[in-house]
Amino acid sequence: MAGRIDTATVQRIIDAADIVDVVSDYVRLKRRGSGYIGLCPFHNERTPSFSVSKSKGLCKCFSCGKGGSPIGFIMEIEQVSYPEALRLLAKKYNIEIEEHELTAEEKERENARESLLAVNEFALKRFEANLTDTAEGKAVGYAYFRERGLDDRIIKKFRLGFSLDKRDSLYQEAVTAGFKEQFLEETGLCVKSENGGWRDRFRGRVIYPIFTVSGKVVGFGGRTLRKDKDVAKYVNSPESTIYKKSYELYGLYQAKPSIVRLDKCILVEGYMDVISMHQAGVENVVASSGTSLTEGQIRLIHRFTDNVTVIYDSDPAGIKASLRGIDMLLAEGMKIKVLLLPDGEDPDSFAQGHSSTEVADYINENESDFIAFKTRILLDGVKNDPIARTKVITDIVRSISVIPDQIMRTVYIGECSRMLAIDEKVLALQVAKFIAEKAEKDSNEAQREKIRRESGLLEQTGVVETVPAERIDPVRNSGADSAFLAPYERELLRYVVRYGMMYLGDTVGEDETQVITFNVLDYIRNEMAQDGIEFTTPEYALVFDGISEYVSLHWTTDYNLFAEKSEISKKQRLAEGISRIKAEAVDLADIQRKESELNERVDNECRAEMEEFTALYIARAMASSSNSIIRQIVLELAEEKHQLSKIHTKYSKIETERDRLRDLVPMAYYNLSEAIIELRIKSIVAEMKQACSEMPRNDERILELMRSHAELNEMKKEFARYLGERIIAPRIRH
């Protein structure tokens, strides 16, 4: 069982993890401006809205709102705990993890998902060892793979294995190693019989492990080598917390680099199809593992490429049965091609019987457009049957209607018009009809879902998790008042997240001789403390307190460390620049002039880097918080969806929000203060009405309330005057 990761190691992992590098393992990113963009891996979309900022170290989808720091992204994409995400990143960046022993209570809280993954990894190692280190494994399993033409390199690459033909061999080994029976049963590795005994699910079978896109083993496929007709040829892991077959593709972990490099994915059907193609040198190949293609699997492919080639053997019945999955690919905006293998061949046999060059050449020369292929397949044998021909044409037109890109739809309509000898306008009208029907169906379903939600029949879920009760201070939760103040609190907190450590102004100390510099966070904390103001929205209070605590513990050390690195970098740049100047300058005057320019340029560069570090410090740090609420809110507040067009900044410098902090931060604080005063005034008015209606009347209490009402109104006028005049300098405390 893993221990707790020490703070120093956590910081090394956070410092090493590059957001673009991490996200690129799961999403195909394209450069856009100073950042990157790709298809969101968290929801179904055809137009990229997932933004990645290398400078900020953050990613976010502007459609579904999910994203975060490298740690937050890994937690969300892999559905793992905070410590497990740290371990995954540590492994990626070869960082040795130092841990301390967990307490009994901490061990009890260990994530069940980690236990399931651990027992699968244990089983995988046993299966591998059985294949190569036991007499039975060598004679049966290893001999089978060699007979199928696989070499040792490919066997190791796909981590193929063998389960001994004994009733409970794996069960006994796992229990002896300390794994609980419940995890052996939930993963499907072992099955409990009615009489209480246990047996291995995969006994006597060769094993094909199934990995997630990040390389975690989540399931297994087992093929029997017996000829008995009453024995199932293949047995697969049942679905579990960690394994959903409709969201996994066999071979994707091994194929991912090649898919990205070639910008194309080849889709086949079975385990051996994938493995043999890899051995033949065609590595951008994945399989749906015998199941019908699902939306989840298509989304996996779409993360890495828009281009898919589907390989079919020559069985017409099998081709027709799988055409629906191809329509689903089209609906996702994928560009589909189809490859038909020669008679009697499947991808496995074809790859085994040809060289890598021959396989690659055959694919490139024979893959064809899907719509044309589908037209040929479905029309074969029905040319003289008008009714059957009409059904086929309708099916083809329906396929065209699911294509989201209008230009591509138009091109296909023209192609089909020529192939089917039907007026292009007729086909276009039918396509439009199908699109309208689909839109109406989706609208009706959305309306029904809305009704179910509003009636309580369907539980609503939000992106931000509910705040655990023990983390909320009940004194701060003031119901309707909190809801009224929330927008003002959010705006103030936004300045803390984005600019908290940035310089805001100077003030004079108590001895009136010392000048004290303060930043945005200092100003807001001091003003709130002096005025007795707290965040009433529990989530915002949690974030603000978390930021304050983190800064007090780490800021000085982190800033000094970055400043030291900046000074070293500055000296290196100056030395390199001076060396170039001396090599290129024509005389002493030229050297002096260029050295002066170099000093000024390097000074400006280092100053800008320090300012950027300061500006992004809080957002970067808190986006990697172990608290999911803090991570989510910080991500929302740190990200800027809209930026000024280059048209507006081409010929003049536009004053940014950062430039106007001395104006905007105090204004945000005074807006919140004014809102609090407004609430107090309403409360006093209500008390006055209550006091006036009581008999006998308490005139002294009424007069006291009236004085308070007048004082608050004066304060409100003062705030209104300030907000109206837009005073630039914040209040200075003397």
C-alpha positions in Angstrom: 0.0 0.0 0.0 1.4 3.4 -0.9 2.3 6.0 1.6 1.9 9.7 1.7 4.0 11.8 -0.6 6.2 14.4 1.1 5.7 18.1 0.4 9.1 18.5 -1.3 8.5 15.7 -3.8 5.0 17.1 -4.6 6.7 20.5 -5.4 9.2 18.8 -7.6 6.5 17.1 -9.5 4.5 20.3 -9.9 7.6 22.1 -11.1 8.5 19.4 -13.7 5.0 18.8 -15.2 4.6 20.8 -18.4 0.9 21.3 -19.2 1.3 21.0 -23.0 3.5 17.8 -22.6 0.9 16.2 -20.2 -2.2 17.1 -22.2 -0.5 16.0 -25.5 -0.5 12.4 -24.2 -4.3 12.5 -24.4 -5.2 15.2 -26.9 -3.9 16.2 -30.3 -3.0 19.8 -29.9 -2.5 22.5 -32.5 -0.7 25.8 -32.0 -3.0 28.8 -31.9 -1.5 32.2 -31.0 0.5 31.9 -27.8 -1.3 28.8 -26.7 -2.7 25.5 -28.0 -6.1 24.1 -28.8 -7.7 20.7 -29.3 -10.8 18.6 -29.0 -12.0 18.4 -25.4 -11.4 14.9 -23.9 -14.2 15.3 -21.3 -17.2 15.8 -23.6 -18.3 15.1 -27.1 -17.5 17.9 -29.5 -16.5 18.4 -33.1 -15.1 21.9 -32.9 -12.0 22.3 -30.7 -12.7 24.3 -27.5 -10.1 22.9 -25.2 -7.4 25.6 -24.6 -4.0 24.9 -23.2 -1.7 27.8 -21.9 1.9 26.8 -21.5 2.8 30.1 -19.8 0.0 29.7 -17.2 0.4 26.0 -16.9 -3.3 25.6 -17.2 -5.9 24.0 -19.5 -9.6 24.5 -19.8 -12.5 23.6 -22.0 -14.7 26.7 -22.7 -17.7 24.4 -23.4 -17.9 22.1 -20.4 -15.5 24.0 -18.1 -13.3 21.1 -17.2 -9.5 21.4 -17.1 -6.9 22.6 -14.6 -3.2 22.2 -13.9 -1.3 19.1 -15.0 -2.4 17.4 -11.7 -6.0 18.4 -12.1 -6.1 17.3 -15.7 -4.7 13.8 -14.8 -7.2 13.4 -12.0 -10.0 14.2 -14.3 -8.9 12.2 -17.4 -7.7 9.1 -15.5 -10.4 9.4 -12.7 -7.8 8.9 -10.1 -7.1 10.5 -6.7 -4.8 13.4 -6.0 -1.9 11.2 -4.8 -2.3 8.8 -7.7 -2.2 11.7 -10.2 1.1 12.8 -8.6 2.5 9.3 -8.9 1.5 9.1 -12.6 3.3 12.4 -13.3 6.3 11.4 -11.2 6.6 8.2 -13.3 6.3 10.3 -16.5 9.1 12.6 -15.4 11.3 10.0 -13.7 11.0 11.6 -10.3 11.7 9.4 -7.4 8.9 9.6 -4.8 9.7 9.7 -1.1 6.7 8.7 1.1 6.0 8.2 4.7 4.0 5.3 6.1 0.3 5.8 6.2 -1.7 5.5 9.4 -4.3 2.8 9.8 -7.0 5.3 9.1 -5.3 6.6 6.0 -4.9 3.0 4.7 -8.6 2.4 5.2 -9.4 5.4 3.1 -7.2 4.3 0.2 -9.0 4.5 -3.1 -10.7 1.3 -4.2 -9.9 2.1 -7.8 -6.2 2.0 -7.0 -6.6 -1.5 -5.4 -8.3 -2.7 -8.6 -5.5 -1.4 -10.7 -3.0 -2.9 -8.4 -4.5 -6.4 -8.5 -4.7 -6.2 -12.3 -1.0 -5.2 -12.5 -0.2 -8.1 -10.2 -2.1 -10.5 -12.4 -0.4 -9.1 -15.6 3.0 -9.8 -14.2 2.0 -13.4 -13.2 0.6 -14.0 -16.7 3.8 -12.7 -18.3 5.9 -14.9 -16.0 3.7 -17.9 -16.7 4.4 -17.5 -20.4 8.1 -17.3 -20.3 9.1 -19.0 -16.9 7.0 -22.1 -16.6 7.1 -25.3 -18.5 3.3 -25.2 -19.3 3.5 -21.6 -20.4 6.4 -22.3 -22.8 4.9 -25.4 -24.2 1.4 -24.1 -24.7 1.1 -20.3 -24.6 4.5 -19.2 -25.9 4.4 -22.0 -28.6 1.0 -20.7 -29.7 2.2 -17.1 -30.1 5.3 -18.3 -32.0 3.1 -20.4 -34.2 1.0 -17.3 -35.0 4.2 -15.7 -36.2 4.9 -13.3 -33.3 8.5 -12.6 -32.2 9.7 -11.9 -28.7 9.8 -8.1 -29.3 6.2 -7.9 -30.1 5.2 -10.3 -27.3 6.9 -8.1 -24.8 5.6 -4.9 -26.4 1.9 -6.0 -25.9 2.8 -7.8 -22.7 1.1 -11.0 -23.8 0.8 -13.8 -21.2 -0.6 -17.1 -20.2 -2.9 -18.3 -17.4 -2.0 -21.7 -16.0 -4.6 -24.5 -16.5 -5.2 -24.9 -12.8 -8.4 -24.2 -11.0 -7.3 -21.4 -8.7 -3.6 -20.8 -9.3 -3.9 -17.0 -9.7 -6.4 -16.8 -6.8 -3.9 -18.5 -4.4 -1.0 -16.4 -5.5 -3.0 -13.1 -5.2 -4.4 -13.9 -1.7 -1.0 -15.0 -0.5 0.3 -11.6 -1.8 -2.3 -9.8 0.4 -4.9 -8.9 -2.2 -8.5 -9.0 -1.0 -11.0 -11.4 -2.5 -13.5 -8.6 -3.3 -11.0 -7.0 -5.7 -10.2 -10.3 -7.4 -14.0 -10.7 -7.9 -14.7 -7.2 -9.0 -12.0 -7.2 -11.7 -13.3 -10.6 -12.9 -9.9 -12.3 -12.5 -11.5 -14.9 -10.2 -15.0 -16.2 -9.9 -16.7 -17.4 -6.7 -18.9 -20.4 -7.1 -22.1 -21.2 -5.3 -20.4 -23.5 -2.8 -18.0 -20.7 -1.8 -15.0 -22.0 -3.8 -12.9 -19.9 -6.2 -11.7 -20.4 -9.7 -9.6 -18.4 -12.2 -11.6 -16.9 -15.0 -8.8 -17.2 -17.6 -7.4 -20.6 -16.7 -5.6 -22.4 -19.6 -5.8 -19.3 -21.9 -3.4 -17.0 -23.6 -3.8 -13.5 -22.3 -4.2 -10.2 -24.1 -4.0 -7.3 -21.6 -6.1 -4.2 -22.3 -4.5 -0.9 -21.4 -5.9 2.6 -21.0 -4.5 5.4 -23.1 -2.0 6.2 -20.3 -0.8 2.6 -19.9 -2.9 1.3 -16.9 -4.0 -2.3 -17.3 -7.8 -2.4 -16.8 -8.9 -5.7 -18.3 -7.9 -8.9 -20.1 -9.0 -11.0 -23.0 -8.3 -14.7 -22.8 -8.3 -17.1 -25.8 -8.6 -20.8 -25.2 -6.4 -23.2 -27.1 -8.7 -26.2 -26.6 -10.8 -27.5 -29.5 -13.9 -28.3 -27.3 -17.0 -26.8 -28.9 -18.6 -26.2 -25.5 -15.7 -23.9 -24.4 -16.0 -20.2 -25.4 -13.2 -19.2 -27.7 -12.7 -15.9 -26.0 -13.4 -14.8 -22.4 -13.1 -11.1 -21.4 -12.9 -9.2 -18.2 -16.4 -8.0 -17.0 -17.0 -4.3 -16.7 -15.9 -2.8 -13.4 -15.1 0.5 -11.8 -11.9 0.7 -13.9 -13.0 -1.0 -17.1 -15.7 0.2 -19.4 -15.3 -1.7 -22.7 -17.2 1.0 -24.7 -14.5 3.5 -23.7 -11.4 1.5 -24.4 -9.6 0.6 -27.7 -7.2 -2.3 -27.8 -3.7 -1.2 -28.8 -4.3 2.5 -28.4 -1.6 2.8 -25.8 1.0 1.3 -28.1 -0.4 3.0 -31.3 -0.8 6.6 -29.9 2.6 8.0 -30.9 2.3 6.7 -34.5 -1.3 7.9 -34.8 -0.3 11.4 -33.8 2.8 11.4 -36.1 0.9 10.1 -39.2 -2.3 11.9 -38.3 -4.3 8.7 -39.1 -5.8 5.8 -37.2 -6.4 2.4 -38.8 -9.3 0.5 -37.3 -9.4 -3.3 -37.2 -11.4 -5.9 -35.3 -9.3 -8.2 -33.1 -6.3 -8.5 -30.9 -4.2 -10.4 -33.3 -5.1 -8.0 -36.2 -3.5 -5.2 -34.1 -0.5 -7.1 -33.0 0.4 -8.5 -36.4 0.1 -5.1 -38.1 2.4 -3.6 -35.5 4.9 -6.4 -36.2 4.6 -5.6 -39.9 5.6 -2.0 -39.1 2.2 -0.5 -39.4 1.8 0.8 -35.8 -1.1 3.3 -36.0 -3.6 0.5 -35.6 -6.3 -0.1 -32.9 -9.2 -2.5 -32.5 -12.7 -2.3 -31.0 -12.0 -5.8 -29.7 -15.0 -7.6 -31.3 -17.6 -5.1 -30.0 -19.6 -2.7 -32.1 -17.9 0.7 -32.4 -19.1 3.1 -29.7 -19.2 6.9 -29.3 -16.7 6.6 -26.4 -14.2 4.7 -28.6 -14.7 7.2 -31.4 -14.0 10.1 -29.0 -10.7 8.3 -28.0 -9.6 8.2 -31.6 -10.8 11.8 -32.3 -8.5 13.1 -29.6 -5.5 12.2 -31.7 -6.7 12.4 -35.4 -9.5 13.3 -37.7 -8.5 10.6 -40.2 -9.6 7.0 -39.9 -9.1 4.0 -42.3 -11.3 1.0 -41.6 -10.0 -2.3 -42.8 -12.4 -5.0 -43.8 -11.9 -8.6 -44.8 -13.8 -9.8 -47.8 -16.9 -11.0 -46.0 -19.9 -9.0 -47.3 -22.1 -9.9 -44.3 -19.5 -8.7 -41.8 -19.1 -5.5 -43.7 -22.8 -4.6 -43.8 -23.1 -5.4 -40.1 -20.4 -2.9 -39.2 -21.6 0.0 -41.4 -23.6 1.6 -38.6 -20.3 2.3 -36.7 -18.9 4.1 -39.7 -21.9 6.4 -39.7 -21.1 7.2 -36.1 -17.6 8.2 -37.2 -19.0 10.4 -39.9 -21.3 12.1 -37.4 -18.2 13.0 -35.3 -16.7 14.9 -38.3 -14.1 12.2 -39.0 -12.7 11.7 -42.5 -13.3 8.1 -43.3 -11.6 5.8 -45.7 -12.1 2.1 -46.2 -9.7 -0.7 -47.2 -11.0 -4.0 -48.5 -8.5 -6.9 -48.2 -8.0 -9.6 -50.9 -10.3 -12.7 -50.7 -9.6 -15.0 -47.8 -7.4 -12.4 -46.0 -7.9 -10.6 -42.6 -5.5 -8.0 -41.2 -3.6 -10.7 -39.2 -3.0 -13.0 -42.1 -2.3 -10.2 -44.5 0.3 -8.7 -42.2 1.9 -12.0 -41.6 2.1 -12.9 -45.3 3.6 -9.6 -46.5 6.6 -7.4 -45.8 6.1 -4.1 -43.9 6.6 -2.1 -47.2 4.1 -4.3 -49.0 1.5 -3.8 -46.2 2.0 0.0 -46.1 1.9 0.3 -49.9 -1.3 -1.8 -50.2 -3.0 0.5 -47.6 -2.0 3.7 -49.4 -2.9 2.4 -52.9 -6.2 0.7 -52.1 -8.0 2.7 -49.4 -11.0 4.4 -50.8 -13.6 7.0 -49.9 -16.2 5.5 -47.5 -19.4 6.8 -49.2 -18.3 5.4 -52.5 -17.4 2.1 -50.9 -20.8 1.9 -49.1 -22.6 2.7 -52.3 -20.9 -0.2 -54.1 -21.4 -2.7 -51.3 -25.1 -1.9 -50.7 -26.0 -1.7 -54.3 -24.4 -5.0 -55.2 -27.2 -7.4 -56.1 -30.2 -4.9 -55.9 -29.8 -3.0 -59.2 -32.8 -4.8 -60.6 -35.0 -4.5 -57.4 -36.5 -0.9 -57.3 -37.7 -1.3 -53.7 -34.4 -2.7 -52.4 -32.5 0.0 -54.4 -34.7 2.7 -52.8 -33.9 1.5 -49.3 -30.2 1.4 -50.1 -30.2 5.0 -51.5 -32.1 6.2 -48.5 -29.5 4.5 -46.2 -26.6 6.2 -48.1 -28.3 9.6 -48.0 -28.9 9.2 -44.3 -25.1 8.6 -43.9 -24.4 11.8 -45.7 -26.9 13.7 -43.5 -24.9 13.0 -40.4 -21.8 14.7 -41.7 -21.5 17.9 -39.7 -19.4 19.8 -42.3 -21.7 21.4 -44.9 -19.0 21.6 -47.6 -18.2 17.9 -47.2 -21.9 17.0 -47.3 -22.3 19.0 -50.6 -19.3 17.2 -52.2 -20.7 13.8 -51.2 -24.1 14.7 -52.5 -22.5 15.5 -55.9 -20.6 12.2 -55.9 -23.6 10.1 -55.1 -25.7 12.0 -57.7 -23.2 10.8 -60.3 -22.9 7.3 -59.0 -26.6 6.7 -58.4 -27.8 8.7 -61.5 -30.2 10.7 -59.3 -30.7 14.5 -59.5 -28.5 16.3 -57.1 -31.3 18.5 -55.9 -33.4 15.5 -55.0 -30.6 14.1 -52.9 -30.0 17.5 -51.3 -33.6 17.8 -50.3 -33.6 14.4 -48.7 -30.4 15.2 -46.8 -32.0 18.4 -45.5 -35.1 16.4 -44.4 -33.0 13.9 -42.4 -31.1 16.8 -40.8 -34.3 18.5 -39.8 -35.7 15.3 -38.3 -32.6 14.7 -36.3 -32.7 18.3 -35.0 -36.3 17.9 -34.0 -35.6 14.6 -32.3 -32.7 16.1 -30.3 -34.8 19.1 -29.3 -37.6 16.9 -28.1 -35.1 14.8 -26.1 -33.6 17.9 -24.6 -37.0 19.1 -23.6 -37.9 15.8 -22.0 -34.7 15.8 -20.1 -35.3 19.3 -18.9 -38.7 18.3 -17.6 -37.3 15.3 -15.8 -34.7 17.5 -14.2 -37.2 20.1 -13.1 -39.5 17.5 -11.7 -36.7 15.9 -9.7 -36.8 12.6 -11.7 -33.2 13.2 -13.0 -30.5 14.2 -10.5 -28.6 17.2 -11.7 -24.8 17.2 -11.5 -22.5 20.2 -11.7 -18.9 20.7 -12.5 -18.1 22.0 -9.0 -18.4 19.5 -6.3 -20.4 20.1 -3.1 -18.3 21.6 -0.4 -17.8 19.0 2.4 -19.7 20.0 5.5 -16.7 19.9 7.7 -14.9 22.5 5.5 -17.7 25.1 5.8 -17.8 27.6 8.6 -21.6 27.9 9.3 -21.2 31.5 10.6 -20.2 32.6 7.1 -23.2 30.9 5.4 -25.9 33.6 5.5 -28.4 32.3 3.0 -30.0 34.9 0.8 -27.4 37.5 1.9 -24.6 35.3 0.7 -26.3 34.8 -2.7 -26.6 38.6 -3.0 -23.0 39.2 -2.2 -21.6 36.3 -4.2 -21.0 38.2 -7.5 -19.1 40.9 -5.6 -17.1 38.4 -3.7 -16.3 36.4 -6.8 -15.0 39.6 -8.6 -12.7 40.5 -5.6 -11.4 36.9 -5.4 -10.7 37.0 -9.2 -8.2 39.8 -8.6 -6.6 37.7 -5.8 -6.2 34.7 -8.1 -5.0 36.5 -11.1 -2.9 39.3 -9.6 -2.6 38.5 -5.8 1.2 38.9 -5.5 1.5 41.9 -7.8 2.6 45.3 -6.5 -0.3 47.6 -5.8 1.1 50.5 -3.8 3.1 51.8 -0.8 2.0 52.9 2.7 3.8 54.5 5.6 4.6 52.5 8.7 3.6 53.4 12.3 6.8 55.4 12.8 6.0 57.4 9.7 9.5 56.9 8.3 9.3 53.4 6.9 7.7 52.9 3.5 5.9 49.5 3.3 5.2 48.0 -0.1 1.9 46.0 -0.4 0.5 43.8 -3.2 -3.1 43.0 -4.2 -3.5 40.2 -1.7 -2.1 42.3 1.2 -4.4 45.2 0.3 -7.5 43.0 0.2 -6.6 41.1 3.4 -5.8 44.3 5.3 -9.0 46.1 4.2 -11.2 43.2 5.0 -9.6 42.7 8.5 -9.9 46.3 9.4 -13.6 46.5 8.2 -14.5 43.2 9.7 -15.6 41.7 6.4 -15.5 38.0 5.5 -16.5 36.0 2.5 -20.0 34.7 3.0 -19.9 32.3 0.1 -18.4 29.1 1.6 -16.5 28.1 -1.5 -15.0 31.5 -2.0 -14.0 31.6 1.7 -12.3 28.2 1.3 -10.3 29.4 -1.7 -9.3 32.7 -0.1 -8.2 31.0 3.1 -6.3 28.4 1.1 -4.5 31.1 -0.9 -3.6 33.1 2.3 -2.2 30.0 4.0 -0.2 28.9 0.9 1.3 32.3 0.4 2.3 32.7 4.0 4.1 29.3 3.9 5.7 29.4 0.4 5.9 32.8 -1.2 9.1 34.2 0.2 11.1 31.0 -0.5 9.6 30.5 -4.0 10.2 34.2 -4.9 13.8 34.2 -3.7 14.5 30.9 -5.5 13.1 32.3 -8.8 15.1 35.5 -8.3 18.3 33.6 -7.9 17.6 31.6 -11.0 16.8 34.8 -12.9 20.1 36.4 -11.8 22.0 33.3 -13.0 20.1 33.4 -16.3 20.8 37.1 -16.6 24.6 36.7 -16.2 24.6 33.8 -18.8 22.7 36.0 -21.3 25.0 38.9 -20.8 28.1 36.7 -21.1 26.9 35.1 -24.3 25.8 38.5 -25.7 29.1 40.2 -24.9 31.0 37.3 -26.5 29.0 37.7 -29.7 29.4 41.5 -29.6 33.2 41.2 -29.4 33.3 38.8 -32.2 31.1 41.0 -34.5 31.9 44.6 -33.4 34.0 46.8 -35.7 35.6 49.1 -33.1 35.5 50.1 -29.3 32.7 52.6 -29.8 30.6 49.9 -31.5 31.3 47.5 -28.6 30.3 50.1 -25.9 27.0 51.0 -27.8 26.0 47.3 -28.3 26.9 46.3 -24.7 24.7 49.2 -23.4 21.8 48.0 -25.6 22.4 44.4 -24.5 22.3 45.4 -20.8 19.1 47.3 -21.3 17.4 44.4 -23.2 18.4 41.7 -20.8 17.3 43.9 -17.8 13.9 44.3 -19.4 13.6 40.6 -20.2 14.4 39.5 -16.7 12.1 42.2 -15.2 9.3 40.9 -17.4 10.0 37.3 -16.4 9.9 38.2 -12.7 6.6 40.1 -13.2 5.1 37.1 -15.1 6.2 34.8 -12.3 4.6 37.1 -9.7 1.4 37.5 -11.7 0.8 33.8 -12.2 2.1 32.6 -8.8 -1.2 32.1 -7.1 -3.1 30.7 -10.1 -0.3 28.1 -10.8 0.0 27.1 -7.2 -3.7 26.8 -6.3 -4.5 25.0 -9.6 -2.5 22.1 -8.2 -4.3 22.1 -4.8 -5.3 18.8 -3.4 -8.8 20.3 -2.8 -11.0 19.8 -5.9 -13.2 22.9 -5.1 -10.2 25.2 -4.9 -8.8 23.8 -8.1 -12.1 24.3 -10.0 -12.8 27.8 -8.8 -9.2 29.0 -9.4 -9.3 27.6 -12.9 -12.5 29.5 -13.6 -11.2 32.7 -12.2 -7.7 32.4 -13.8 -8.8 31.7 -17.3 -9.5 34.5 -19.8 -11.8 33.3 -22.6 -11.9 36.5 -24.6 -8.9 38.4 -25.8 -8.6 41.6 -27.8 -8.2 41.1 -31.5 -4.9 42.0 -33.0 -6.7 44.6 -35.1 -7.2 46.6 -31.9 -3.6 46.3 -30.7 -1.7 46.6 -34.0 -1.2 50.4 -34.0 -1.5 51.3 -30.3 -0.9 50.0 -26.9 -4.1 49.0 -25.2 -4.2 49.5 -21.4 -4.8 46.1 -19.9 -6.5 45.1 -16.7 -3.0 44.5 -15.2 -2.1 48.1 -15.9 -5.2 49.4 -14.1 -4.9 47.4 -10.9 -4.5 50.4 -8.6 -7.9 51.6 -9.9 -9.8 48.3 -10.3 -8.8 46.4 -7.1 -10.0 49.1 -4.7 -13.1 49.6 -6.8 -13.9 45.9 -6.5 -13.4 46.1 -2.7 -15.6 49.1 -2.4 -18.3 47.5 -4.6 -18.4 44.6 -2.1 -18.4 47.0 0.9 -21.3 49.0 -0.6 -23.3 45.8 -1.2 -22.8 44.8 2.4 -23.9 48.3 3.5 -27.0 47.9 1.3 -27.8 44.6 3.0 -27.4 46.2 6.5 -29.6 49.1 5.5 -32.4 46.7 4.4 -32.0 44.8 7.7 -32.3 48.0 9.8 -35.3 49.1 7.8 -37.0 45.8 8.5 -36.1 46.1 12.3 -37.5 49.6 12.4 -40.8 48.5 10.9 -40.9 45.7 13.4 -40.1 48.0 16.3 -42.7 50.6 15.3 -45.4 47.9 15.1 -44.7 46.6 18.6 -46.8 47.8 21.6 -45.6 49.4 23.8 -43.2 51.0 21.4 -39.5 51.1 22.4 -38.7 54.7 21.3 -35.1 54.4 22.5 -34.5 51.3 20.3 -36.2 53.1 17.3 -34.0 56.2 17.7 -30.9 53.9 17.9 -31.9 52.2 14.6 -32.6 55.6 13.0 -29.1 56.8 13.9 -27.6 53.6 12.5 -29.7 54.0 9.4 -28.4 57.6 8.9 -24.8 56.6 9.4 -25.0 53.7 6.9 -26.6 56.1 4.3 -23.7 58.5 4.8 -21.3 55.7 4.2 -23.2 54.6 1.2 -23.0 58.1 -0.2 -19.2 58.1 0.4 -18.8 54.9 -1.5 -21.1 56.1 -4.3 -19.0 59.3 -4.6 -15.7 57.2 -4.7 -17.1 54.8 -7.3 -18.4 57.6 -9.4 -15.1 59.6 -9.4 -13.0 56.4 -10.1 -10.2 57.6 -7.8 -7.0 55.9 -8.9 -5.0 55.6 -5.7 -6.2 53.1 -3.0 -6.7 54.2 0.5 -3.4 54.6 2.3 -3.2 53.6 6.0 -1.1 56.0 8.1 
